[in-house]
Amino acid sequence: MGKRIVIIGAGLAGTTAAREFGERGQAVTLIDPQAGETYERPPLSKHLFDGSRYHLPYHLGSSELVTFVSARALQITLAEATAESQPPAESRPTAESQQDTAAPFGESEIAGTVSLDSGETLEFTHCILATGMEANAPHVPNYPDALPVYNLGEAEWIRARVEASTKQLNVGVLGSGYLGMEVATSAVAAGHRATVYLRGTEPLRRQLSKPVRDALVARHRDAGVEFVMNLTDPADIPAGVHDLLVTSVGARPELIPINGDVPEFAWDVNEKLATSHPGVWAAGDCARVTAGPYALAHPWACEPVAETHGKFLVQLLTGETEQPWSDVPWHWSFQGPEKVFTAGLTRPDAGDVVIRMGPDGKKMQVFHFAGPEPDALLIGVETLGWPPMQAAARRVLDGGHIPTRAQIEDPEFDLKAHSRL
Ligand SMILES: Cc1cc2nc3c(=O)[nH]c(=O)nc-3n(C[C@H](O)[C@H](O)[C@H](O)COP(=O)(O)OP(=O)(O)OC[C@H]3O[C@@H](n4cnc5c(N)ncnc54)[C@H](O)[C@@H]3O)c2cc1C
């Protein structure tokens, strides 16, 4: 029997994997309530107010080898033999130790079944979980219509209200992570007013290091974005002030039970993106990578990572690689006119970073290292307003000549030239 590959979730990770399998002549089944009609998410939070084209559907190239199933996956049941041979949950191997190598492509047996809300059940030899995340949606008593901007339906609802309005809007945003800041800054850039309500005192506190967030937030203030600090209860957002209130207070992985088990937070995967369940891998926003060069305490939740996860799993499951997932993770966020990027491992709390400014005194890079010593290697870079240097940082982190702290501290050191070594 050939492989029966089932991918649950037709977002970026799932669609990428389906496309790559198709290019290798491997048929797959792609399950998603919106199968065949899924789209990129990043434009949703950036183009609510400018009337521009705001989302792009995913294309599969040729979809001959892809069977779309428009349904929601409800649960996975592992094959009886496999399930019976599983030790009890508490003594089960972790994702790190499990499934070190995938079964060679072609020799496969049924590993389990996926049950769908349509009543159908699909067998698989290999299953990729790519179910992404779902936004938290807090109730805001004075704004019962408040909603996140996490999917197309939400974005379209907001855009319809913006288009219907003939006056300057007063937009409220609850939450000051990437999405909240994108909404607020794009509103201001389009001539509206925007107020960001945050729990603490520092916007982007969990995303960017202090030098970058301070510089960025100062520019947003100069542009006219207002901030209300220390708001712990959404009920304290005053009534009658905002024409529109957008919430942006985090998201949680969408998870479906496997043999009745649902992890507390995300699917923990090893350095090859395998879950602890035989025959089941996880990719993109629903996966937390627990081992390998880019292990992290939470899902990466970045567009480029979801894409490389999808590609990596195809290479792994077709036997093209046996190496761990090691593509340099990176994130981009366009906040009004400001562009901010991270690459590699960066820490919002890092205190021992090195800062390099661009010739205009505005462009900036912040470098993170494996330790405080002069010979500690570079592990991550944040870049504000300097896209070509973000590209250089990614090349450097991806190459065989990783610079040390001492090199980056040397004013004569040329990162761009080094990135081409
Ligand atoms: C508004 C917004 C802006 C963003 N901006 C940026 C940005 O600027 N830069 C950046 O790097 N990243 C950004 N991201 C993050 C990026 O979009 C995600 O990291 C990426 O989409 C994750 O891909 P994924 O395939 O894991 O999940 P998704 O693309 O979310 O796809 C998950 C899919 O799974 C389906 N699904 C869920 N549950 C089930 C189920 N039970 N059965 C079947 N199907 C199911 C869903 O319908 C969905 O289609 C943004 C995200 C959002 C929401």
The ligand as an ORCA input file, in Angstrom:
! r2SCAN-3c Opt
* xyz 0 1
  C      -3.935     39.002     11.163
  C      -2.629     38.284     11.160
  C      -1.486     38.964     10.751
  C      -0.253     38.300     10.732
  N       0.852     38.981     10.337
  C       2.054     38.356     10.298
  C       3.213     39.049      9.871
  O       3.168     40.232      9.543
  N       4.383     38.383      9.846
  C       4.482     37.069     10.185
  O       5.573     36.500     10.124
  N       3.396     36.376     10.595
  C       2.186     36.990     10.664
  N       1.078     36.306     11.075
  C       1.221     34.912     11.474
  C       1.072     33.972     10.271
  O      -0.029     34.318      9.493
  C       0.915     32.564     10.846
  O       2.096     32.257     11.550
  C       0.674     31.532      9.750
  O      -0.509     31.810      9.048
  C       0.559     30.159     10.403
  O       0.262     29.210      9.427
  P      -0.466     27.856      9.833
  O      -0.580     27.076      8.575
  O       0.213     27.259     11.002
  O      -1.893     28.294     10.359
  P      -3.045     29.070      9.598
  O      -2.521     29.794      8.419
  O      -3.746     29.833     10.641
  O      -3.993     27.919      9.062
  C      -4.635     27.011      9.911
  C      -5.770     26.361      9.144
  O      -6.249     25.239      9.893
  C      -7.652     25.166      9.765
  N      -8.176     24.389     10.892
  C      -8.165     24.727     12.201
  N      -8.740     23.742     12.928
  C      -9.091     22.770     12.058
  C      -9.727     21.511     12.201
  N     -10.084     21.029     13.387
  N      -9.938     20.774     11.078
  C      -9.562     21.225      9.860
  N      -8.956     22.410      9.673
  C      -8.734     23.172     10.767
  C      -8.097     26.625      9.746
  O      -9.353     26.759      9.117
  C      -6.963     27.283      8.938
  O      -7.272     27.371      7.554
  C      -0.179     36.943     11.128
  C      -1.329     36.271     11.558
  C      -2.545     36.935     11.563
  C      -3.771     36.208     12.029
*
